[in-house]
Amino acid sequence: GIDEFNNSIPFSPDTLMDDDRNDYEMFVDRYFTDSYWNIVIETHLDLYGTSGTYITEKTWKPIRHNQPFVIIGTIGSLSHLRDLGYKTFDGFIDESYDYEKTDHIRFTKALSVIHELNTKSLEELNEINFQIKDIVQHNSKLFNAPKRARLMKLIEQLLNNE
């Protein structure tokens, strides 16, 4: 019963140490080569009512490793990624969940997207992934590109806002 359950936790999907799990460079190959989409459950769904975004290694891993994703996270997570130059999958999946202010509704709509993907045949998933290949490659290339220009832009913005 409950004692057996308690003795079996914490659950671990892999043998990585915590520091390695938090490193976007480290990943378990089978989770990226044996799946069509990555379901990212971010650290926060709501940043204490601030409507701010919070992107962690959980999102960067599929981007870095050429995998499409659905993010269950803070409002505007996908919008924030687009602001950084990344492309998302609107037109292939319904990304309207990203704009939902109510956490429960955003979460429910994201689950609906996941369910929709799960109802597709392997042939349909293969076709979608073929069609989004350029998006996935663009994101990985951008992630792996030097960050100097973006950092200089940020410094300029910070200096101009003093």
C-alpha positions as CSV (number, residue, x, y, z in Angstrom):
1,G,0.0,0.0,0.0
2,I,1.2,3.5,1.0
3,D,4.4,2.2,2.6
4,E,5.4,0.5,-0.6
5,F,4.7,3.7,-2.5
6,N,6.7,5.8,-0.1
7,N,9.6,3.4,-0.2
8,S,9.7,3.6,-4.0
9,I,10.1,7.4,-4.2
10,P,11.7,9.6,-5.3
11,F,11.0,8.4,-8.8
12,S,13.8,8.8,-11.3
13,P,13.5,8.5,-15.0
14,D,17.3,8.1,-15.5
15,T,20.6,7.7,-13.7
16,L,21.7,11.4,-14.0
17,M,22.6,13.3,-10.9
18,D,20.6,16.4,-10.1
19,D,23.3,18.8,-11.4
20,D,23.4,16.9,-14.7
21,R,19.6,17.0,-15.1
22,N,19.7,20.8,-14.8
23,D,22.4,21.1,-17.5
24,Y,20.8,21.5,-20.9
25,E,23.8,19.9,-22.5
26,M,23.1,16.6,-20.6
27,F,20.3,14.4,-21.7
28,V,19.2,10.8,-21.9
29,D,19.4,10.0,-25.6
30,R,16.3,7.7,-25.7
31,Y,14.0,10.6,-24.5
32,F,15.0,12.6,-27.6
33,T,15.4,10.0,-30.3
34,D,12.4,7.8,-29.4
35,S,9.7,10.4,-29.2
36,Y,8.0,12.8,-31.6
37,W,7.4,15.8,-29.3
38,N,8.7,16.9,-25.9
39,I,6.1,17.8,-23.3
40,V,7.9,20.5,-21.2
41,I,6.5,20.9,-17.7
42,E,8.3,24.1,-16.6
43,T,9.2,24.9,-13.0
44,H,6.5,27.5,-12.7
45,L,3.0,27.8,-14.1
46,D,2.6,31.2,-12.4
47,L,5.2,33.7,-11.2
48,Y,3.2,34.8,-8.2
49,G,0.7,36.8,-10.3
50,T,3.4,38.8,-12.1
51,S,2.5,37.4,-15.6
52,G,6.3,37.0,-16.1
53,T,7.9,34.2,-18.0
54,Y,10.3,31.6,-16.6
55,I,12.2,29.5,-19.0
56,T,14.6,26.8,-17.7
57,E,16.7,24.0,-19.0
58,K,13.5,22.0,-19.3
59,T,12.6,24.1,-22.4
60,W,16.2,24.6,-23.7
61,K,16.8,20.8,-23.8
62,P,14.4,20.0,-26.6
63,I,15.4,23.2,-28.5
64,R,19.1,22.3,-28.2
65,H,18.5,18.7,-29.2
66,N,16.2,19.3,-32.3
67,Q,12.8,18.3,-30.8
68,P,9.4,20.1,-31.1
69,F,7.7,20.8,-27.8
70,V,4.6,21.9,-26.0
71,I,5.3,24.0,-22.9
72,I,3.2,23.8,-19.8
73,G,4.5,26.9,-18.0
74,T,4.0,30.6,-17.3
75,I,1.8,32.8,-19.5
76,G,3.6,33.9,-22.6
77,S,6.4,31.3,-22.6
78,L,6.1,30.7,-26.3
79,S,5.7,34.5,-27.0
80,H,8.9,35.1,-25.0
81,L,10.8,32.5,-27.1
82,R,9.5,34.2,-30.3
83,D,10.8,37.5,-28.9
84,L,14.2,35.9,-28.6
85,G,14.1,34.8,-32.2
86,Y,12.9,31.2,-31.8
87,K,10.1,29.8,-33.9
88,T,7.2,27.9,-32.5
89,F,4.7,25.5,-34.0
90,D,1.5,27.6,-34.4
91,G,-0.3,26.3,-37.5
92,F,0.7,22.7,-36.6
93,I,-0.6,22.8,-33.0
94,D,-3.0,25.2,-31.3
95,E,-0.7,27.6,-29.4
96,S,-3.5,29.8,-28.0
97,Y,-3.0,28.2,-24.6
98,D,0.1,30.4,-24.2
99,Y,-2.1,33.5,-23.9
100,E,-4.5,32.2,-21.2
101,K,-4.2,34.2,-18.1
102,T,-5.8,31.6,-15.8
103,D,-3.3,28.9,-14.9
104,H,-5.9,26.1,-14.9
105,I,-7.3,27.1,-18.3
106,R,-3.8,27.4,-19.8
107,F,-2.9,24.0,-18.4
108,T,-6.1,22.4,-19.6
109,K,-5.7,23.9,-23.1
110,A,-2.1,22.6,-23.3
111,L,-3.3,19.2,-22.3
112,S,-5.8,19.4,-25.1
113,V,-2.9,20.0,-27.5
114,I,-1.0,17.0,-26.1
115,H,-4.1,14.9,-26.4
116,E,-4.6,16.0,-30.1
117,L,-1.0,15.0,-30.9
118,N,-1.5,11.7,-29.1
119,T,-4.5,10.8,-31.3
120,K,-2.4,11.2,-34.5
121,S,-1.2,8.1,-36.3
122,L,2.6,7.5,-36.7
123,E,2.2,8.5,-40.4
124,E,0.6,11.8,-39.4
125,L,3.2,12.5,-36.8
126,N,6.0,11.7,-39.3
127,E,4.4,14.2,-41.8
128,I,4.1,16.9,-39.2
129,N,7.7,16.5,-38.0
130,F,8.8,16.5,-41.6
131,Q,7.0,19.8,-42.1
132,I,8.4,21.4,-39.0
133,K,12.0,20.2,-39.6
134,D,13.1,23.7,-40.6
135,I,11.6,25.2,-37.5
136,V,13.3,22.7,-35.2
137,Q,16.7,23.1,-37.0
138,H,16.4,27.0,-36.8
139,N,15.8,26.8,-33.1
140,S,18.7,24.5,-32.4
141,K,21.0,26.6,-34.6
142,L,19.9,29.8,-32.9
143,F,20.4,28.2,-29.5
144,N,23.9,27.0,-30.4
145,A,24.9,30.4,-32.0
146,P,27.2,32.8,-30.2
147,K,25.2,35.1,-27.8
148,R,27.5,38.1,-28.1
149,A,25.0,40.2,-30.2
150,R,22.1,39.5,-27.9
151,L,24.2,40.3,-24.8
152,M,25.3,43.6,-26.3
153,K,21.7,44.5,-27.1
154,L,20.7,43.7,-23.5
155,I,23.6,45.8,-22.1
156,E,22.5,48.7,-24.4
157,Q,18.9,48.4,-23.2
158,L,20.0,48.3,-19.6
159,L,22.2,51.3,-20.0
160,N,19.5,53.3,-21.8
161,N,17.0,52.6,-19.1
162,E,19.1,54.0,-16.2
